[in-house]
Amino acid sequence: MKICRDSALVDGHRKHADLAPRLAAALKQMKAEGLIERYRVDALRESAGR
């Protein structure tokens, strides 16, 4: 099986690679503050209410 990669997608990843450390730091802070869990619970409640 041959996997074809879209070169524009790969280039896009490289283009924004410098953002990865900042994103990781923001996510780590959000996790430490409990925001990720809060958003997860809110999303589950919202989807259950439909």
N, C-alpha and C positions, 0 to 999 in steps of 0.2 A: 504494500500500500504506500503510495507516494503522498506526502503532505506538501501542499503548495502554500507558501507564505506570501502574503501581500506585501510587496516591498515598501509601499507607502505606510503601512501599519508599522513595520519594523523601523522605518526611518522616524516615524512619529514617536516611538518609544525612546529612541536614542536622542531625539531632539529635546525631550522633556526629562531626561535622566537626572538632570540637576535638581529637579523638584522632589525626587524620591526621598532624600534625607529630611526635607522640610515636612513632607507629608507623613513620614514615619514618626517624626517628633510630635506632630499635631495629633495623630492617632494615639500615640502612647499617652499623651496628656489627657485626651478625652477618656481613654480607658481608666486612667488613674482617678479621674474625677467621677467615674461611674456613668458618664454620658452615653457610652455605647450601649451599655445594658439598659439604660432608661429608654433610649430610642428603640431598642429591640422589643422591649416590653410594650411600649406604646404602639409599635407597628403590629404586634400580635393582637393587641386589644382592638385596634382599628380594623384589622382584617377579620376578626371574629365577629364583629358587629355588623358585618355585611350580610 
